[in-house]
């Protein structure tokens, strides 16, 4: 049904566009049209799209609900009160209706499948007919509106504006939905664990015992070791990716020849496409043993899984984020600023330091904030190179863990979503949300201060 529906939609849209444009040309004659014929055709397209899409989006869920309810009721009305049994019964009905049911179905199940098939056929026909009828009515309405004086461009641009507004609202509503979904579970977690113990506790051990007489049955949920580990690995990564990425961007934007830039930039950006699990293998099997051996050669005690190894590889991973974005921002600085600096007698290096970089500061700050967010959200490299030990330390030679690693660890396997251990993952996600928000606020303040100084 869906393919037939959208096939009819495509036919009506294409036919409506060409007919609307032709009608506008005929209606204009020797009179000047208010809007170009293409806008008249676009108005007809919109008049078809809006009613047909609305009917599909509204009617299909309603039809599915009605058909499924009636089919299950024909099998056993008591199943409607149990979600698990209702889902299992619906799968059996669909298997019988499609002929893929293993074995011989019961009489009741066959009757339910017949009800499902009959109602599904009827609702599909109704939806198809209603959609095509309203599509034709949309064409008729658009043709009635079209004339030489009709402001087709204004109407089309108004619809486009609301479509763009809806697209912008999707991102906002998605963020709000994620926030509230995490917030509700976090509130449930804080009903079991004190917020003060969570935020200021220095021991993290979310594992809980099955029996009350076992050790550690209550768990420990202090996130200070996770904060220290996250900040330590992120700092190491940015100490590598920040200077290397920025200097690479400056060289490619200001010093490199076009031939070298065309060759070097794609190779540099390949790093962004390497899967993090591959980088994690590299960190665990190659870099971490080398770091340990180098440390032991000078008398240092280096853990087999260290924050230093994870931070170095993570820094390699986010170099393209800093270099590529910074390169684009530096190239966007108007050439007139450089020419003015050269005209005042400044050298190339002085122009870069005093003119180009200050002018590109907002974009560079955004690149660094994106890189930091990427480092904070990385999981696989930390799991494979830094381990799972929640140690409260700022020593890069020891094993540490991060927020994302613990979220992954907690939610692996079968979980009870009413236990403090599982709900702790949502609380960690909530803290990460505000950490990212703080980064954005800091970036906005830096950009604001810069603009007040240079605009």
C-alpha positions in Angstrom: 0.0 0.0 0.0 2.7 2.4 0.9 4.5 2.1 -2.5 1.2 2.6 -4.4 0.3 5.6 -2.2 3.6 7.4 -2.8 3.6 6.4 -6.5 0.3 8.1 -6.8 1.7 11.1 -4.9 4.7 11.3 -7.2 2.4 11.2 -10.3 0.1 13.9 -9.0 3.0 16.1 -7.9 4.8 15.9 -11.3 1.6 16.3 -13.3 0.4 19.2 -11.0 3.7 21.0 -11.4 3.7 21.0 -15.2 0.0 21.7 -15.4 0.3 24.6 -13.0 3.2 26.1 -14.8 1.5 25.8 -18.1 -1.7 27.3 -16.7 0.2 30.3 -15.4 1.7 30.9 -18.9 -1.8 30.7 -20.5 -3.4 32.8 -17.8 -0.7 35.5 -18.2 -1.1 36.0 -22.0 -0.1 39.6 -22.6 -0.5 40.5 -18.9 2.5 40.4 -16.7 2.4 37.7 -14.1 2.9 38.6 -10.4 5.0 35.5 -9.9 7.0 33.4 -12.3 5.3 30.2 -13.7 7.7 28.0 -11.7 6.1 29.4 -8.5 2.6 28.6 -9.8 3.8 25.0 -10.4 5.3 24.9 -6.9 2.0 26.1 -5.4 0.2 23.2 -7.1 2.8 20.8 -5.7 2.3 22.1 -2.2 -1.5 21.8 -2.6 -1.0 18.1 -3.4 1.7 17.3 -0.9 0.2 18.8 2.3 -3.2 16.9 2.3 -1.7 13.6 1.0 1.1 13.6 3.5 -1.3 14.5 6.4 -3.7 11.8 5.5 -0.9 9.2 5.3 0.7 10.3 8.6 -2.6 10.4 10.5 -4.5 7.5 8.9 -1.8 4.8 8.9 -1.2 4.7 12.7 -5.0 4.8 13.3 -5.6 2.0 10.8 -2.8 -0.1 12.3 -4.3 0.4 15.8 -7.8 -0.6 14.7 -6.7 -3.6 12.6 -4.4 -5.0 15.3 -7.0 -4.5 18.1 -9.7 -6.2 16.1 -7.5 -9.1 15.1 -6.3 -9.8 18.6 -9.9 -9.5 19.9 -10.9 -12.2 17.4 -8.2 -14.4 18.9 -8.7 -13.6 22.6 -9.9 -10.3 24.0 -8.1 -10.9 27.3 -4.7 -10.5 25.5 -5.4 -6.7 25.1 -4.5 -6.2 28.7 -1.0 -7.7 28.6 1.6 -6.0 26.4 3.9 -9.1 26.1 1.2 -11.5 25.3 -0.4 -9.0 22.8 2.9 -8.6 21.0 3.5 -12.4 20.8 -0.1 -12.9 19.5 0.3 -10.2 16.9 3.5 -11.9 15.6 1.7 -15.2 15.3 -1.2 -13.5 13.4 1.2 -11.7 11.0 3.0 -15.0 10.4 -0.2 -16.8 9.6 -1.4 -13.9 7.4 1.8 -13.9 5.4 2.0 -17.7 5.2 5.2 -18.0 7.2 3.7 -19.6 10.4 5.7 -22.7 11.4 3.4 -25.6 11.9 -0.4 -25.9 11.8 -2.2 -22.8 13.2 -5.2 -23.3 15.4 -8.7 -22.4 14.2 -8.9 -19.3 16.4 -5.5 -18.1 15.1 -6.6 -18.7 11.5 -9.8 -16.7 12.2 -7.8 -13.9 13.7 -5.5 -13.9 10.6 -8.5 -13.7 8.3 -9.9 -10.8 10.3 -6.5 -9.1 10.1 -6.2 -9.7 6.3 -9.7 -8.5 5.6 -9.5 -5.3 7.7 -6.0 -4.6 6.4 -7.2 -4.8 2.8 -10.2 -2.6 3.6 -8.2 0.1 5.4 -5.4 0.1 2.7 -8.1 0.7 0.0 -9.7 3.5 2.1 -6.3 5.2 2.7 -5.3 5.0 -1.0 -8.7 6.3 -2.1 -8.8 9.1 0.4 -5.2 10.2 -0.4 -5.7 10.2 -4.1 -9.0 12.0 -3.8 -7.6 14.7 -1.6 -4.6 15.0 -3.9 -6.9 15.7 -6.9 -8.9 18.2 -4.7 -5.7 19.9 -4.0 -4.9 20.3 -7.7 -8.5 21.6 -8.3 -8.1 24.1 -5.4 -4.7 25.3 -6.8 -6.1 25.7 -10.3 -8.9 27.8 -9.0 -6.5 30.1 -7.2 -4.1 30.5 -10.1 -4.3 33.7 -12.1 -2.1 36.4 -13.4 -2.5 38.4 -10.2 -2.1 35.5 -7.8 0.8 35.9 -5.4 2.1 32.3 -5.9 5.7 33.2 -4.8 4.5 34.7 -1.5 2.5 31.6 -0.7 5.3 29.2 -1.7 7.9 31.1 0.4 5.5 31.2 3.4 5.2 27.4 3.2 9.0 27.0 2.8 9.5 29.2 5.8 7.3 27.1 8.0 9.0 23.9 6.8 12.4 25.4 7.7 11.0 26.4 11.1 9.7 22.8 11.6 13.1 21.4 10.7 14.7 23.8 13.3 12.2 22.8 15.9 13.0 19.1 15.4 16.6 19.6 16.8 15.3 21.6 19.7 12.5 19.1 20.5 14.9 16.2 20.2 17.3 17.8 22.7 14.4 18.5 25.1 13.1 14.9 24.7 16.5 13.5 25.5 17.0 15.8 28.4 13.6 14.9 30.0 14.0 11.2 29.4 17.3 11.2 31.2 16.1 13.6 33.9 13.2 11.4 34.9 15.5 8.4 35.4 18.0 10.5 37.2 15.4 11.6 39.7 14.6 7.9 40.3 18.3 7.3 40.9 18.5 10.2 43.4 15.6 8.7 45.3 17.9 5.7 46.0 21.3 7.4 46.3 22.0 10.8 47.9 23.0 13.5 45.3 25.8 14.6 47.7 27.2 11.1 47.7 26.9 10.9 43.9 28.5 14.3 43.2 31.2 14.4 45.9 31.9 10.7 46.6 35.4 9.5 46.0 34.6 5.8 45.4 32.9 4.4 42.4 31.7 0.8 42.5 28.2 0.4 41.1 28.2 -3.4 41.4 25.6 -4.6 43.8 25.3 -8.1 45.4 22.5 -10.4 44.8 22.1 -11.3 48.5 22.0 -8.8 51.4 24.8 -10.7 53.3 27.3 -10.2 50.4 30.0 -7.5 50.6 29.2 -4.4 48.7 25.5 -5.0 48.5 24.7 -1.3 48.6 27.2 -0.2 45.9 29.2 3.0 45.8 28.3 5.8 43.4 30.8 8.7 43.9 31.7 10.2 40.5 34.8 12.1 41.5 37.1 9.4 40.1 35.2 9.4 36.9 35.5 13.2 36.6 39.2 13.0 37.2 39.7 10.2 34.6 37.6 12.0 32.0 39.4 15.3 32.5 42.8 13.6 32.5 42.3 11.8 29.3 40.6 14.7 27.6 43.5 17.1 28.7 46.1 14.7 27.3 44.2 14.4 24.0 43.8 18.2 23.6 47.4 18.8 24.4 48.2 16.7 21.4 45.3 17.5 19.0 45.1 21.3 19.8 48.6 22.4 18.8 49.1 19.8 16.0 45.7 20.5 14.5 46.0 24.3 14.7 49.5 24.4 13.4 48.6 22.1 10.6 45.6 24.3 9.7 47.8 27.4 9.7 50.4 25.8 7.5 47.8 24.5 5.0 45.9 27.8 4.9 48.8 30.3 4.8 52.0 28.5 3.7 51.3 25.4 1.7 51.1 25.4 -2.0 47.7 24.5 -3.6 49.3 21.2 -4.9 50.5 20.2 -1.4 47.2 21.3 0.2 45.2 19.2 -2.2 47.3 16.2 -1.3 47.8 16.7 2.4 44.3 17.7 3.6 42.5 14.6 2.4 45.2 12.4 4.0 44.9 14.2 7.3 41.1 13.9 7.3 41.4 10.1 6.8 42.0 10.0 10.5 38.5 11.1 11.2 37.2 8.1 9.2 39.2 5.4 11.1 36.8 3.4 13.3 37.5 4.0 17.0 37.7 0.3 17.7 40.7 0.1 15.3 42.3 3.0 17.2 41.6 1.2 20.4 43.3 -1.9 19.1 46.3 0.2 18.1 46.4 1.8 21.6 46.1 -1.4 23.4 48.4 -3.6 21.3 51.0 -1.2 20.1 51.2 2.1 21.9 50.4 1.0 25.5 53.2 -1.7 25.5 55.6 0.9 24.0 54.6 3.5 26.7 55.1 0.9 29.4 58.4 -0.2 28.1 59.7 3.4 27.7 58.6 4.3 31.2 60.2 1.3 32.7 63.5 2.0 30.8 63.8 5.3 32.8 62.6 3.8 36.1 58.9 4.7 36.0 56.1 2.3 37.0 53.6 2.4 34.1 50.4 0.5 34.2 49.6 -1.9 31.3 46.5 0.2 30.7 47.3 3.9 31.2 45.6 7.2 30.7 48.6 8.4 28.7 48.2 5.7 26.0 44.5 6.4 25.7 45.0 10.2 25.6 47.6 10.0 22.9 45.5 7.9 20.6 42.4 10.0 21.3 44.4 13.1 20.4 45.4 11.5 17.1 41.7 10.8 16.5 40.5 14.3 17.0 43.3 16.1 15.1 41.2 16.3 11.9 38.3 18.0 13.9 40.7 20.8 14.9 42.7 21.1 11.7 39.9 20.8 9.2 37.5 23.2 10.9 40.3 25.7 11.8 41.6 25.5 8.2 38.1 26.4 6.8 37.8 29.3 9.3 41.2 30.7 8.5 40.5 30.5 4.8 37.2 32.4 5.4 39.1 35.4 6.8 38.8 38.2 4.1 41.9 38.7 2.0 41.6 42.4 2.4 42.6 42.1 6.1 45.8 40.3 5.0 46.5 42.9 2.3 46.0 45.8 4.8 48.5 44.2 7.2 51.0 43.6 4.4 50.5 47.2 3.3 51.4 48.4 6.8 54.7 46.6 6.6 53.9 43.4 8.6 55.5 40.1 7.8 53.5 37.0 7.0 54.0 35.6 10.5 53.0 38.9 12.1 49.9 39.0 9.9 48.9 35.5 11.0 49.5 36.2 14.7 48.0 39.7 14.8 45.3 39.7 12.1 44.3 36.3 10.8 44.1 34.3 14.0 42.2 37.0 16.0 39.7 37.3 13.1 39.3 33.5 13.0 39.1 33.1 16.8 35.3 32.3 17.0 35.7 29.4 14.6 38.9 28.2 16.2 37.2 28.2 19.6 34.2 26.2 18.1 36.7 23.7 16.6 38.3 23.2 20.0 35.0 22.8 21.8 33.9 20.3 19.2 37.1 18.4 19.7 36.7 18.4 23.5 33.2 17.2 23.2 34.3 14.4 20.9 37.0 13.4 23.4 34.6 13.4 26.3 32.2 11.2 24.5 34.7 8.6 23.3 34.3 5.1 24.7 36.1 2.3 22.8 39.6 3.8 23.0 39.3 4.3 26.7 37.8 0.8 27.2 40.7 -0.9 25.4 43.6 1.3 26.4 42.8 2.9 29.8 40.7 0.1 31.4 37.7 0.1 33.7 39.4 0.9 37.1 37.9 4.0 38.7 41.0 5.3 40.3 41.1 8.8 41.8 44.4 10.0 40.3 45.9 12.6 38.0 48.9 10.4 37.2 48.7 9.8 33.4 50.7 6.6 33.9 48.0 4.8 35.9 44.7 3.2 34.7 41.6 5.4 34.9 38.1 5.3 33.5 35.5 7.8 32.1 31.8 8.5 32.2 31.1 6.9 28.9 32.9 3.7 29.7 31.0 3.3 32.9 27.7 4.0 31.1 28.6 1.2 28.6 29.6 -1.2 31.3 26.5 -0.6 33.4 24.1 -1.1 30.5 25.7 -4.3 29.0 23.6 -7.4 29.3 20.3 -7.9 31.1 19.5 -5.1 33.5 16.8 -4.2 36.1 15.8 -0.7 35.4 14.6 -0.2 38.9 18.0 -0.8 40.5 20.4 1.9 41.5 23.2 0.3 39.4 21.2 0.7 36.2 19.8 4.1 37.0 23.3 5.3 37.7 23.9 5.3 33.9 21.2 7.9 33.4 22.6 10.0 36.1 26.0 9.9 34.5 24.5 10.9 31.2 22.7 13.8 32.9 26.0 15.0 34.3 27.7 14.7 30.9 24.8 16.8 29.4 25.6 19.7 31.7 29.3 19.3 31.1 28.7 19.8 27.4 26.4 22.7 28.2 29.1 24.3 30.2 31.6 23.9 27.4 29.2 25.7 25.0 28.6 28.5 27.5 32.4 29.0 27.9 32.8 29.1 24.1 30.0 31.6 23.7 31.6 33.9 26.3 35.0 33.7 24.6 33.4 34.5 21.2 31.4 37.4 22.8 34.4 38.9 24.4 36.3 38.7 21.1 33.6 40.3 19.1 33.3 43.2 21.6 37.0 43.8 21.2 37.4 43.5 17.4 34.0 44.3 15.7 
